[in-house]
């Protein structure tokens, strides 16, 4: 077995797929960082999310805590800082879609996942999102 | 250097590889493949323009690959 295979196997063995991805274990090169929920993890997630926003999206996020995302299909979506579910809007519908097991994630990591998925494969997101009419939330 | 950023329950984790170093590149490729086999989605973006794509396979020339657990509807 090559060294690369041992290292990647060690990583794979450490996965706990029933409760999010726990990347524990000895794994050369993997940077271990603070637990989610900690101020450091939340701050790091916010920084990473902001780095993936365009300048205009960042400006809107800073002023309104929302941003507009153009999907690959051309459709426009609004992502809002409003928890982890039903925080996306398309037309008069609110969408609920999030990474499996992400209830423990820093919220900005969930927003980053939603941002990337909508930006680069909104047709895929359309297929998995649960939707409710805007009037449901009034 | 390339960077694999994995979003997970303890916040994001990163794994770097050097495209000129066969071993680190192979480790990153194997990790990428293992995560993909778990149903994860991966995206590559230009840091400046934000243009990019869903990527079905490991790109050793990528600057950053963000890996996200499988998306589900609530």
Backbone of each chain as ProteinMPNN parsed JSONL, in Angstrom:
{"seq_chain_A": "XXXXXXXXXXXXXXXXXXXXXXXXXXXXXXXXXXXXXXXXXXXXXXXXXXXXXXXXXXXXXXXXXXXXXXXXXXXXXXXXXXXXXXXXXXXXXXXXXXXXXXXXXXXXXXXXXXXXXXXXXXXXXXXXXXXXXXXXXX", "coords_chain_A": {"N_chain_A": [[0.852, -1.193, 0.0], [0.612, 2.18, -0.877], [2.07, 5.202, 0.496], [0.422, 7.401, 0.122], [-2.052, 6.176, -0.231], [-2.404, 5.023, 2.294], [-2.653, 7.317, 3.854], [-4.944, 8.551, 2.78], [-6.778, 6.534, 3.241], [-6.817, 6.463, 6.007], [-8.055, 8.824, 6.475], [-10.578, 8.369, 5.276], [-11.512, 6.3, 6.885], [-12.021, 7.703, 9.163], [-14.347, 9.031, 8.774], [-17.566, 9.956, 9.823], [-20.396, 9.397, 8.741], [-23.045, 9.577, 9.483], [-23.596, 11.722, 11.01], [-22.912, 14.281, 9.984], [-19.774, 15.325, 8.565], [-17.119, 14.172, 10.179], [-13.969, 14.988, 10.466], [-11.884, 13.585, 11.83], [-8.971, 12.116, 13.387], [-5.612, 11.009, 12.683], [-4.095, 12.675, 10.207], [-2.038, 13.486, 7.743], [-1.329, 16.754, 6.826], [-3.898, 17.685, 6.986], [-5.693, 20.343, 8.273], [-6.47, 20.932, 11.527], [-9.132, 22.462, 13.104], [-10.966, 24.789, 15.219], [-13.947, 23.727, 17.059], [-17.291, 23.72, 15.686], [-19.694, 26.278, 16.337], [-18.163, 27.552, 18.134], [-16.874, 30.824, 18.75], [-14.632, 31.288, 17.153], [-14.848, 29.413, 15.055], [-17.255, 30.24, 13.895], [-16.545, 32.8, 13.081], [-14.538, 32.253, 11.263], [-15.972, 30.872, 9.336], [-17.726, 32.867, 8.451], [-15.882, 34.584, 7.294], [-14.911, 33.003, 5.198], [-17.265, 32.611, 3.723], [-17.831, 35.285, 2.958], [-15.636, 35.723, 1.33], [-16.309, 34.392, -0.929], [-18.322, 35.834, -2.015], [-19.329, 38.204, -4.514], [-18.133, 41.573, -5.096], [-20.344, 43.291, -5.135], [-22.328, 41.673, -4.008], [-21.239, 41.378, -1.472], [-21.362, 43.983, -0.533], [-24.142, 44.342, -0.397], [-24.778, 42.321, 1.386], [-23.555, 43.221, 3.723], [-25.058, 45.449, 4.268], [-27.771, 44.715, 4.212], [-27.978, 42.113, 5.054], [-28.537, 40.171, 3.211], [-28.358, 38.726, -0.074], [-28.294, 38.748, -3.673], [-28.334, 36.091, -5.945], [-27.236, 34.967, -9.021], [-28.196, 32.243, -10.832], [-26.763, 29.5, -12.726], [-28.597, 28.905, -14.656], [-29.679, 31.306, -15.19], [-31.7, 32.201, -13.628], [-32.771, 34.152, -10.777], [-31.951, 34.37, -7.349], [-32.589, 34.946, -3.876], [-30.616, 35.084, -1.062], [-30.908, 34.934, 2.364], [-29.906, 36.055, 5.611], [-31.239, 34.205, 7.744], [-31.584, 32.033, 9.64], [-31.222, 28.469, 8.982], [-32.992, 27.248, 7.33], [-35.471, 27.572, 4.785], [-34.484, 30.033, 3.99], [-33.918, 30.892, 1.514], [-35.002, 32.505, -1.463], [-37.03, 32.446, -4.342], [-38.619, 34.069, -6.759], [-41.979, 34.041, -5.794], [-41.666, 32.106, -3.945], [-40.329, 30.389, -1.105], [-37.413, 28.628, -0.426], [-36.145, 25.582, 0.925], [-33.183, 24.215, 1.495], [-30.316, 22.435, 2.304], [-27.004, 21.365, 3.378], [-26.708, 17.913, 4.112], [-26.964, 16.959, 7.485], [-26.144, 19.379, 8.507], [-26.923, 20.772, 10.724], [-25.238, 21.204, 12.811], [-23.354, 22.83, 11.838], [-21.388, 25.854, 11.448], [-23.322, 28.722, 10.747], [-22.677, 30.35, 8.545], [-21.21, 28.658, 6.932], [-23.187, 26.999, 5.954], [-24.597, 28.861, 4.45], [-22.634, 29.394, 2.546], [-22.489, 26.94, 1.221], [-25.069, 26.911, 0.109], [-24.888, 29.177, -1.527], [-22.84, 28.474, -3.398], [-23.947, 26.211, -4.589], [-26.321, 27.23, -5.742], [-25.254, 29.137, -7.462], [-23.7, 27.655, -9.262], [-25.019, 25.281, -9.958], [-27.888, 25.477, -10.157], [-29.999, 24.136, -11.273], [-29.799, 21.585, -10.253], [-30.246, 22.128, -7.552], [-32.885, 22.985, -7.665], [-34.131, 20.591, -8.017], [-34.004, 19.332, -5.539], [-34.852, 21.026, -3.523], [-37.16, 21.942, -0.95], [-40.242, 23.606, -1.136], [-42.128, 26.529, -0.29], [-44.938, 28.661, -0.503], [-44.62, 32.182, -0.421], [-46.652, 33.403, 1.079], [-47.149, 31.655, 3.132], [-45.476, 32.311, 5.184], [-46.367, 34.631, 6.273]], "CA_chain_A": [[0.0, 0.0, 0.0], [1.425, 3.385, -0.955], [1.858, 6.135, 1.61], [-0.756, 8.223, -0.194], [-3.249, 5.364, 0.015], [-2.567, 4.91, 3.745], [-3.132, 8.592, 4.386], [-6.336, 8.785, 2.386], [-7.594, 5.513, 3.923], [-6.956, 6.922, 7.38], [-9.073, 9.876, 6.403], [-11.887, 7.77, 4.976], [-11.921, 5.544, 8.071], [-12.425, 8.62, 10.225], [-15.617, 9.671, 8.451], [-18.78, 9.505, 10.516], [-21.32, 9.994, 7.795], [-24.406, 9.711, 9.999], [-23.735, 12.95, 11.788], [-22.01, 15.25, 9.385], [-18.459, 14.773, 8.267], [-16.152, 14.433, 11.235], [-12.681, 14.691, 9.857], [-10.945, 13.348, 12.921], [-7.93, 11.131, 13.104], [-4.309, 11.512, 12.275], [-4.075, 12.773, 8.757], [-0.995, 14.436, 7.372], [-1.701, 17.866, 5.966], [-5.238, 18.186, 7.287], [-5.587, 21.37, 9.304], [-7.529, 20.788, 12.522], [-9.581, 23.791, 13.49], [-11.879, 24.741, 16.373], [-15.293, 23.177, 16.926], [-18.332, 24.645, 15.247], [-20.375, 26.872, 17.475], [-17.234, 28.431, 18.825], [-16.744, 32.107, 18.044], [-13.575, 31.201, 16.135], [-15.381, 28.689, 13.892], [-18.267, 31.103, 13.263], [-15.845, 33.914, 12.451], [-13.83, 31.712, 10.101], [-17.004, 30.554, 8.34], [-18.187, 34.15, 7.895], [-14.803, 35.087, 6.439], [-14.882, 32.164, 3.993], [-18.475, 32.943, 2.964], [-17.648, 36.608, 2.35], [-14.603, 35.632, 0.277], [-16.928, 33.834, -2.13], [-19.296, 36.788, -2.538], [-18.793, 39.255, -5.374], [-18.069, 42.85, -4.386], [-21.712, 43.807, -4.999], [-23.023, 40.821, -3.032], [-20.68, 41.697, -0.146], [-21.897, 45.282, -0.127], [-25.543, 44.14, -0.014], [-24.812, 41.48, 2.589], [-23.168, 44.043, 4.86], [-26.086, 46.444, 4.58], [-29.124, 44.158, 4.371], [-27.852, 40.702, 5.461], [-29.121, 39.371, 2.131], [-27.698, 38.979, -1.354], [-28.942, 38.146, -4.835], [-27.452, 35.145, -6.635], [-27.691, 34.549, -10.354], [-27.869, 30.849, -11.084], [-26.243, 29.166, -14.05], [-29.74, 28.903, -15.567], [-30.107, 32.691, -15.397], [-32.682, 32.544, -12.593], [-32.232, 34.934, -9.67], [-32.336, 33.887, -6.026], [-32.159, 35.784, -2.758], [-30.168, 34.353, 0.13], [-31.044, 35.824, 3.52], [-29.447, 35.588, 6.915], [-32.494, 33.939, 8.46], [-31.524, 30.633, 10.014], [-30.67, 27.562, 7.98], [-34.032, 26.676, 6.482], [-36.365, 28.526, 4.123], [-33.836, 31.347, 3.929], [-33.699, 31.205, 0.101], [-36.237, 32.912, -2.13], [-37.031, 32.523, -5.8], [-39.971, 34.529, -7.074], [-42.823, 34.116, -4.598], [-41.465, 30.886, -3.168], [-39.144, 30.247, -0.262], [-36.838, 27.296, -0.592], [-35.375, 25.009, 2.021], [-32.184, 23.24, 1.045], [-29.089, 22.593, 3.111], [-26.192, 20.146, 3.352], [-27.119, 16.88, 5.062], [-26.252, 16.97, 8.765], [-25.494, 20.67, 8.737], [-27.478, 21.475, 11.879], [-24.146, 21.55, 13.726], [-22.368, 23.663, 11.144], [-21.501, 27.316, 11.53], [-24.374, 29.109, 9.8], [-22.096, 30.915, 7.316], [-20.806, 27.535, 6.075], [-24.417, 26.584, 5.268], [-24.852, 29.88, 3.419], [-21.649, 29.207, 1.464], [-22.937, 25.769, 0.452], [-26.233, 27.345, -0.684], [-24.4, 30.129, -2.534], [-22.111, 27.773, -4.459], [-24.865, 25.318, -5.3], [-27.213, 28.031, -6.584], [-24.478, 29.824, -8.497], [-23.093, 26.764, -10.249], [-25.872, 24.17, -10.403], [-29.22, 25.73, -9.598], [-30.936, 23.117, -11.765], [-29.719, 20.496, -9.278], [-30.894, 22.601, -6.324], [-34.331, 22.99, -7.93], [-34.622, 19.218, -7.898], [-34.009, 18.819, -4.167], [-35.374, 22.009, -2.563], [-38.569, 21.947, -0.53], [-40.702, 24.971, -1.403], [-43.392, 27.011, 0.283], [-45.313, 29.975, -1.01], [-44.278, 33.297, 0.462], [-47.777, 33.715, 1.974], [-47.092, 30.735, 4.27], [-44.652, 32.891, 6.241], [-46.928, 35.902, 6.743]], "C_chain_A": [[0.89, 1.246, 0.0], [1.148, 4.283, 0.245], [0.614, 6.988, 1.374], [-2.036, 7.461, 0.12], [-3.501, 5.229, 1.513], [-3.163, 6.181, 4.324], [-4.596, 8.833, 4.02], [-7.263, 7.768, 3.054], [-7.851, 5.915, 5.368], [-8.051, 7.98, 7.462], [-10.465, 9.282, 6.226], [-12.41, 7.018, 6.192], [-12.465, 6.458, 9.165], [-13.771, 9.278, 9.959], [-16.752, 9.08, 9.268], [-19.927, 10.112, 9.745], [-22.741, 10.159, 8.313], [-24.627, 11.025, 10.728], [-22.788, 14.01, 11.249], [-20.676, 14.601, 9.124], [-17.493, 15.161, 9.38], [-14.783, 14.027, 10.719], [-11.628, 14.528, 10.939], [-9.861, 12.384, 12.479], [-6.638, 11.791, 12.68], [-4.278, 11.535, 10.76], [-3.127, 13.878, 8.354], [-1.563, 15.526, 6.47], [-3.073, 18.427, 6.255], [-5.141, 19.16, 8.453], [-6.754, 21.218, 10.265], [-7.873, 22.151, 13.098], [-10.632, 23.685, 14.583], [-13.256, 24.18, 16.031], [-16.26, 24.219, 16.379], [-19.047, 25.164, 16.481], [-19.463, 27.78, 18.262], [-17.145, 29.739, 18.054], [-15.708, 32.039, 16.935], [-14.082, 30.516, 14.879], [-16.396, 29.545, 13.149], [-17.596, 32.239, 12.498], [-15.147, 33.437, 11.18], [-14.818, 31.409, 8.979], [-17.501, 31.828, 7.663], [-17.152, 34.71, 6.922], [-14.769, 34.322, 5.118], [-16.091, 32.467, 3.1], [-18.303, 34.278, 2.243], [-16.64, 36.575, 1.205], [-15.191, 35.114, -1.032], [-18.042, 34.72, -2.68], [-18.596, 37.731, -3.518], [-18.789, 40.558, -4.569], [-19.475, 43.404, -4.136], [-22.496, 42.983, -3.964], [-22.54, 41.138, -1.613], [-21.258, 43.007, 0.388], [-23.337, 45.122, 0.359], [-25.652, 43.327, 1.266], [-24.525, 42.324, 3.83], [-24.258, 45.03, 5.248], [-27.444, 45.826, 4.872], [-29.133, 42.725, 4.909], [-28.612, 39.799, 4.49], [-28.311, 39.638, 0.869], [-28.443, 38.235, -2.456], [-27.911, 37.304, -5.577], [-28.049, 34.832, -7.997], [-27.229, 33.113, -10.584], [-27.349, 30.649, -12.495], [-27.355, 29.208, -15.095], [-30.193, 30.316, -15.926], [-31.118, 33.14, -14.359], [-31.993, 33.28, -11.441], [-32.802, 34.423, -8.349], [-31.877, 34.897, -4.979], [-31.81, 34.886, -1.583], [-30.211, 35.335, 1.293], [-30.422, 35.196, 4.761], [-30.684, 35.402, 7.777], [-32.531, 32.469, 8.827], [-31.01, 29.784, 8.871], [-31.74, 26.952, 7.08], [-34.983, 27.755, 5.988], [-35.776, 29.946, 4.109], [-33.504, 31.739, 2.488], [-35.034, 31.577, -0.527], [-36.032, 32.952, -3.631], [-38.452, 32.874, -6.207], [-40.783, 34.638, -5.795], [-42.739, 32.83, -3.768], [-40.243, 31.01, -2.269], [-38.701, 28.796, -0.356], [-36.073, 26.88, 0.655], [-34.434, 23.944, 1.445], [-30.894, 23.508, 1.802], [-28.282, 21.304, 3.035], [-26.646, 19.178, 4.447], [-26.278, 16.972, 6.34], [-25.687, 18.32, 9.16], [-26.048, 21.433, 9.94], [-26.394, 21.878, 12.874], [-23.15, 22.526, 13.101], [-22.479, 25.123, 11.554], [-22.446, 27.784, 10.428], [-23.792, 29.649, 8.482], [-21.573, 29.816, 6.386], [-22.023, 26.995, 5.308], [-24.739, 27.573, 4.148], [-23.879, 29.727, 2.252], [-22.056, 28.016, 0.592], [-24.117, 26.149, -0.45], [-25.797, 28.269, -1.821], [-23.748, 29.394, -3.709], [-23.04, 26.889, -5.281], [-25.783, 26.107, -6.232], [-26.451, 28.676, -7.739], [-24.066, 28.867, -9.618], [-23.944, 25.584, -10.705], [-27.279, 24.335, -9.815], [-30.259, 24.744, -10.127], [-30.955, 21.918, -10.818], [-30.459, 20.892, -7.989], [-32.413, 22.585, -6.486], [-34.933, 21.602, -7.715], [-34.726, 18.712, -6.477], [-34.684, 19.763, -3.157], [-36.835, 21.763, -2.223], [-39.033, 23.397, -0.625], [-42.005, 25.286, -0.684], [-43.666, 28.394, -0.267], [-45.024, 31.029, 0.05], [-45.379, 33.566, 1.489], [-47.776, 32.815, 3.214], [-46.384, 31.38, 5.466], [-45.217, 34.202, 6.794], [-47.821, 35.688, 7.953]], "O_chain_A": [[1.82, 1.343, 0.8], [0.129, 4.144, 0.92], [-0.149, 7.263, 2.3], [-2.986, 8.021, 0.668], [-4.642, 5.306, 1.967], [-4.057, 6.138, 5.169], [-5.389, 9.267, 4.856], [-8.4, 8.094, 3.395], [-8.951, 5.736, 5.89], [-8.852, 8.01, 8.396], [-11.405, 9.645, 6.933], [-13.6, 7.079, 6.502], [-13.273, 6.036, 9.992], [-14.287, 10.001, 10.811], [-16.882, 7.862, 9.389], [-20.382, 11.213, 10.055], [-23.562, 10.807, 7.664], [-25.767, 11.381, 11.024], [-21.967, 14.561, 11.983], [-20.484, 13.427, 9.442], [-17.102, 16.322, 9.508], [-14.495, 12.841, 10.561], [-10.62, 15.233, 10.964], [-9.847, 11.906, 11.344], [-6.594, 12.98, 12.362], [-4.424, 10.496, 10.117], [-3.384, 15.057, 8.596], [-2.208, 15.233, 5.463], [-3.391, 19.534, 5.819], [-4.572, 18.837, 9.496], [-7.908, 21.36, 9.862], [-6.992, 22.896, 13.526], [-11.138, 22.594, 14.846], [-13.67, 24.163, 14.871], [-16.086, 25.422, 16.574], [-19.001, 24.544, 17.544], [-19.922, 28.673, 18.974], [-17.323, 29.757, 16.836], [-15.879, 32.662, 15.888], [-13.797, 30.959, 13.766], [-16.403, 29.577, 11.918], [-18.025, 32.597, 11.401], [-15.159, 34.12, 10.155], [-14.531, 31.662, 7.809], [-17.675, 31.862, 6.445], [-17.497, 35.241, 5.866], [-14.616, 34.917, 4.052], [-15.962, 32.566, 1.88], [-18.597, 34.385, 1.052], [-16.776, 37.311, 0.227], [-14.647, 35.362, -2.108], [-18.643, 34.392, -3.703], [-17.41, 38.021, -3.366], [-19.374, 40.629, -3.489], [-19.76, 43.922, -3.057], [-23.234, 43.537, -3.149], [-23.332, 41.163, -0.671], [-21.594, 43.134, 1.565], [-23.719, 45.682, 1.387], [-26.496, 43.597, 2.12], [-25.173, 42.159, 4.863], [-24.374, 45.407, 6.414], [-28.196, 46.352, 5.693], [-30.202, 42.183, 5.189], [-29.236, 38.813, 4.881], [-27.65, 40.671, 0.762], [-29.123, 37.238, -2.213], [-26.78, 37.731, -5.808], [-29.222, 34.475, -8.108], [-26.037, 32.81, -10.538], [-27.481, 31.524, -13.35], [-27.109, 29.502, -16.264], [-30.988, 30.506, -16.846], [-31.369, 34.337, -14.22], [-30.812, 33.071, -11.162], [-33.983, 34.089, -8.253], [-30.895, 35.612, -5.179], [-32.604, 34.042, -1.167], [-29.635, 36.421, 1.228], [-30.416, 33.976, 4.931], [-31.123, 36.329, 8.457], [-33.412, 31.736, 8.377], [-30.435, 30.297, 7.911], [-31.413, 26.208, 6.155], [-35.26, 28.727, 6.69], [-36.509, 30.93, 4.207], [-32.89, 32.779, 2.25], [-36.073, 31.027, -0.163], [-35.009, 33.423, -4.127], [-39.375, 32.08, -6.026], [-40.341, 35.251, -4.823], [-43.641, 32.521, -2.99], [-39.253, 31.65, -2.624], [-39.515, 27.872, -0.362], [-35.449, 27.693, 1.336], [-34.879, 22.9, 0.968], [-30.443, 24.647, 1.922], [-28.819, 20.26, 2.666], [-26.932, 19.589, 5.571], [-25.05, 17.051, 6.288], [-24.841, 18.403, 10.051], [-25.697, 22.592, 10.161], [-26.596, 22.781, 13.685], [-22.22, 22.987, 13.763], [-23.548, 25.577, 11.962], [-22.376, 27.296, 9.3], [-24.367, 29.421, 7.418], [-21.5, 30.022, 5.174], [-21.902, 26.585, 4.153], [-25.105, 27.177, 3.042], [-24.262, 29.91, 1.096], [-21.973, 28.084, -0.634], [-24.165, 25.763, -1.618], [-26.285, 28.15, -2.945], [-24.064, 29.659, -4.869], [-22.937, 26.825, -6.506], [-26.001, 25.707, -7.376], [-26.953, 28.748, -8.86], [-24.085, 29.238, -10.791], [-23.639, 24.952, -11.717], [-27.783, 23.476, -9.092], [-31.294, 24.539, -9.492], [-32.002, 21.306, -10.604], [-31.199, 20.093, -7.415], [-33.139, 22.218, -5.562], [-36.081, 21.46, -7.293], [-35.458, 17.758, -6.218], [-35.045, 19.339, -2.06], [-37.642, 21.421, -3.088], [-38.305, 24.312, -0.24], [-42.862, 24.422, -0.5], [-42.752, 29.194, -0.47], [-45.166, 30.791, 1.249], [-45.088, 33.914, 2.633], [-48.348, 33.183, 4.24], [-46.658, 31.038, 6.616], [-44.618, 34.813, 7.679], [-48.381, 36.647, 8.485]]}, "seq_chain_B": "XXXXXXXXXXXXXXXXXXXXXXXXXXXXXXXXXXXXXXXXXXXXXXXXXXXXXXXXXXXXXXXXXXXXXXXXXX", "coords_chain_B": {"N_chain_B": [[0.217, 26.045, -4.907], [-2.564, 23.993, -4.141], [-5.84, 23.981, -2.669], [-8.015, 22.078, -0.765], [-11.092, 22.597, 0.462], [-13.154, 21.605, 2.975], [-16.424, 21.572, 4.005], [-17.808, 20.967, 7.081], [-19.145, 19.378, 10.083], [-17.69, 20.486, 12.129], [-16.96, 22.947, 11.331], [-15.121, 24.519, 8.63], [-12.616, 22.569, 7.059], [-9.293, 22.262, 5.864], [-7.173, 21.031, 3.271], [-4.094, 20.996, 1.862], [-2.381, 20.801, -1.277], [0.51, 20.267, -3.306], [0.875, 20.862, -6.613], [3.155, 20.08, -7.916], [4.107, 18.074, -6.451], [3.925, 14.741, -6.258], [2.94, 12.966, -4.273], [1.429, 14.502, -2.343], [-0.492, 15.493, -4.034], [-1.743, 13.168, -4.864], [-2.812, 12.247, -2.456], [-4.686, 14.274, -1.951], [-6.326, 13.888, -4.162], [-7.337, 11.328, -3.637], [-8.713, 11.779, -1.266], [-10.613, 13.583, -2.189], [-11.998, 11.901, -3.987], [-13.024, 10.048, -2.156], [-14.766, 11.621, -0.667], [-16.537, 12.402, -2.653], [-17.637, 9.939, -3.218], [-19.182, 9.657, -0.999], [-21.242, 11.225, -1.596], [-20.824, 13.917, -1.658], [-20.717, 17.315, -2.939], [-18.771, 19.248, -5.203], [-17.037, 22.292, -5.854], [-15.388, 24.563, -8.025], [-13.956, 27.725, -8.164], [-13.083, 30.856, -9.714], [-11.12, 33.017, -7.887], [-11.304, 35.775, -8.229], [-13.243, 36.527, -10.287], [-15.36, 34.914, -9.618], [-16.395, 33.125, -11.3], [-17.076, 29.792, -12.21], [-17.587, 26.307, -11.551], [-19.577, 23.371, -10.897], [-17.722, 20.581, -10.061], [-17.023, 17.417, -11.244], [-14.809, 15.833, -10.966], [-11.479, 15.497, -9.564], [-9.375, 18.282, -9.819], [-6.14, 18.854, -10.305], [-4.924, 21.232, -10.896], [-6.43, 23.219, -9.837], [-7.005, 26.156, -7.858], [-8.502, 26.359, -5.566], [-10.752, 24.079, -4.16], [-13.979, 23.666, -3.149], [-15.678, 21.562, -0.999], [-18.784, 20.171, -0.372], [-21.206, 18.732, 1.745], [-23.768, 16.393, 0.71], [-26.631, 17.931, -0.679], [-29.87, 18.508, 0.668], [-33.461, 18.72, 0.755], [-35.486, 20.478, 3.111]], "CA_chain_B": [[-0.471, 25.146, -3.967], [-4.01, 23.901, -4.237], [-6.453, 23.793, -1.346], [-9.312, 21.415, -0.708], [-11.807, 23.103, 1.634], [-14.282, 20.712, 3.242], [-17.358, 22.101, 4.998], [-18.283, 19.833, 7.88], [-19.827, 19.732, 11.325], [-16.829, 21.255, 13.021], [-16.463, 24.086, 10.578], [-14.393, 24.107, 7.437], [-11.272, 21.988, 7.2], [-8.605, 22.394, 4.587], [-6.067, 20.136, 2.944], [-3.377, 21.601, 0.747], [-1.496, 19.945, -2.057], [1.426, 20.936, -4.226], [0.718, 20.159, -7.892], [4.444, 19.527, -8.354], [4.457, 16.975, -5.546], [3.022, 13.641, -6.623], [2.272, 12.342, -3.129], [0.382, 15.367, -1.777], [-1.559, 15.575, -5.035], [-2.459, 11.894, -4.85], [-3.604, 12.219, -1.218], [-5.84, 15.153, -2.158], [-7.209, 13.242, -5.134], [-8.027, 10.212, -2.988], [-9.681, 12.357, -0.327], [-11.693, 14.111, -3.033], [-12.791, 10.774, -4.486], [-13.747, 9.453, -1.025], [-15.877, 12.52, -0.331], [-17.502, 12.294, -3.751], [-18.327, 8.656, -3.056], [-20.152, 9.859, 0.085], [-22.322, 12.062, -2.113], [-20.497, 15.339, -1.557], [-20.651, 18.117, -4.154], [-17.532, 20.029, -5.185], [-17.09, 23.469, -6.718], [-14.159, 25.317, -8.257], [-14.282, 29.096, -8.565], [-12.016, 31.837, -9.847], [-11.248, 33.879, -6.713], [-11.623, 37.16, -8.596], [-14.492, 36.689, -11.041], [-16.359, 33.998, -9.047], [-16.853, 32.17, -12.305], [-16.632, 28.464, -11.832], [-18.487, 25.219, -11.929], [-19.596, 22.103, -10.173], [-16.685, 19.752, -10.672], [-17.24, 16.006, -10.914], [-13.549, 15.111, -10.74], [-10.41, 16.271, -8.949], [-8.559, 19.065, -10.745], [-4.908, 19.185, -9.576], [-4.517, 22.596, -11.212], [-7.346, 24.184, -9.2], [-6.468, 26.909, -6.725], [-9.311, 25.988, -4.399], [-11.947, 23.275, -4.405], [-14.823, 23.619, -1.947], [-16.471, 20.326, -0.98], [-19.97, 20.355, 0.466], [-21.99, 17.503, 1.912], [-24.938, 16.281, -0.165], [-27.72, 18.858, -0.362], [-31.196, 17.916, 0.816], [-34.545, 19.659, 1.034], [-35.915, 20.336, 4.506]], "C_chain_B": [[-1.97, 25.159, -4.237], [-4.583, 23.651, -2.853], [-7.831, 23.167, -1.503], [-9.98, 21.9, 0.58], [-13.053, 22.247, 1.822], [-15.157, 21.338, 4.321], [-17.938, 20.923, 5.767], [-18.778, 20.323, 9.229], [-18.961, 20.535, 12.288], [-16.252, 22.489, 12.339], [-15.647, 23.599, 9.399], [-12.998, 23.59, 7.79], [-10.59, 22.117, 5.855], [-7.429, 21.436, 4.474], [-5.377, 20.726, 1.72], [-2.567, 20.556, -0.002], [-0.634, 20.818, -2.958], [1.332, 20.192, -5.556], [2.021, 19.585, -8.438], [4.9, 18.365, -7.482], [3.442, 15.85, -5.724], [2.249, 13.105, -5.422], [1.148, 13.214, -2.574], [-0.793, 15.496, -2.751], [-2.407, 14.305, -5.018], [-3.334, 11.77, -3.595], [-4.871, 13.066, -1.402], [-6.831, 14.52, -3.125], [-8.011, 12.123, -4.466], [-9.068, 10.705, -1.976], [-10.889, 12.884, -1.101], [-12.602, 12.972, -3.489], [-13.618, 10.129, -3.368], [-14.956, 10.31, -0.659], [-16.955, 12.466, -1.406], [-18.313, 11.008, -3.625], [-19.365, 8.724, -1.941], [-21.301, 10.76, -0.352], [-22.05, 13.552, -2.03], [-20.479, 16.004, -2.929], [-19.402, 18.986, -4.064], [-17.601, 21.143, -6.223], [-15.715, 24.123, -6.815], [-14.57, 26.696, -8.746], [-13.024, 29.901, -8.793], [-12.169, 32.819, -8.682], [-11.658, 35.309, -7.047], [-13.007, 37.28, -9.224], [-15.659, 35.907, -10.451], [-16.965, 33.083, -10.117], [-16.305, 30.801, -11.936], [-17.648, 27.436, -12.226], [-18.504, 24.141, -10.861], [-18.547, 21.219, -10.835], [-16.851, 18.283, -10.263], [-15.952, 15.243, -10.625], [-12.48, 16.055, -10.212], [-9.579, 16.981, -10.018], [-7.284, 19.491, -10.012], [-4.428, 20.604, -9.833], [-5.387, 23.654, -10.551], [-6.66, 24.888, -8.037], [-7.195, 26.523, -5.444], [-10.508, 25.16, -4.859], [-12.733, 23.24, -3.092], [-15.725, 22.391, -2.047], [-17.581, 20.468, 0.055], [-20.713, 19.03, 0.564], [-23.25, 17.549, 1.042], [-26.08, 17.205, 0.277], [-29.053, 18.123, -0.299], [-32.227, 19.016, 1.058], [-35.07, 19.428, 2.438], [-37.352, 19.918, 4.647]], "O_chain_B": [[-2.559, 26.202, -4.523], [-3.884, 23.163, -1.965], [-8.682, 23.647, -2.253], [-9.477, 21.637, 1.673], [-13.905, 22.172, 0.936], [-14.687, 21.605, 5.427], [-18.492, 19.995, 5.176], [-18.827, 21.525, 9.488], [-19.487, 21.199, 13.181], [-15.2, 23.001, 12.723], [-15.501, 22.394, 9.195], [-12.317, 24.099, 8.68], [-11.25, 22.083, 4.817], [-6.786, 21.089, 5.464], [-5.999, 20.928, 0.677], [-2.127, 19.559, 0.57], [-0.997, 21.938, -3.317], [1.674, 19.011, -5.624], [2.007, 18.716, -9.31], [5.937, 17.751, -7.734], [2.266, 15.988, -5.387], [1.056, 12.822, -5.522], [0.038, 12.728, -2.356], [-1.947, 15.596, -2.334], [-3.631, 14.36, -5.142], [-4.451, 11.256, -3.657], [-5.974, 12.64, -1.06], [-8.042, 14.61, -2.925], [-9.212, 11.986, -4.698], [-10.15, 10.132, -1.845], [-12.036, 12.659, -0.715], [-13.825, 13.066, -3.389], [-14.756, 9.715, -3.587], [-16.035, 9.79, -0.376], [-18.147, 12.481, -1.1], [-19.516, 10.988, -3.887], [-20.319, 7.946, -1.93], [-22.22, 11.027, 0.423], [-22.935, 14.364, -2.298], [-20.255, 15.349, -3.948], [-19.016, 19.413, -2.976], [-18.144, 20.969, -7.314], [-14.982, 24.225, -5.831], [-15.421, 26.828, -9.626], [-12.006, 29.665, -8.143], [-13.242, 33.396, -8.507], [-12.291, 35.98, -6.232], [-13.846, 38.045, -8.748], [-16.818, 36.201, -10.747], [-17.928, 32.361, -9.858], [-15.197, 30.681, -11.412], [-18.469, 27.655, -13.117], [-17.589, 24.015, -10.047], [-18.504, 21.128, -12.062], [-16.823, 17.955, -9.077], [-15.994, 14.131, -10.098], [-12.568, 17.27, -10.392], [-9.138, 16.368, -10.99], [-7.334, 20.396, -9.179], [-3.614, 21.128, -9.073], [-5.123, 24.849, -10.683], [-5.846, 24.299, -7.326], [-6.587, 26.38, -4.383], [-11.185, 25.507, -5.827], [-12.21, 22.831, -2.056], [-16.437, 22.2, -3.033], [-17.34, 20.836, 1.204], [-20.831, 18.299, -0.419], [-23.729, 18.625, 0.686], [-26.441, 17.25, 1.453], [-29.327, 17.234, -1.105], [-31.888, 20.109, 1.513], [-35.096, 18.29, 2.907], [-37.843, 19.761, 5.765]]}, "name": "protein", "num_of_chains": 2, "seq": "XXXXXXXXXXXXXXXXXXXXXXXXXXXXXXXXXXXXXXXXXXXXXXXXXXXXXXXXXXXXXXXXXXXXXXXXXXXXXXXXXXXXXXXXXXXXXXXXXXXXXXXXXXXXXXXXXXXXXXXXXXXXXXXXXXXXXXXXXXXXXXXXXXXXXXXXXXXXXXXXXXXXXXXXXXXXXXXXXXXXXXXXXXXXXXXXXXXXXXXXXXXXXXXXXXXX"}
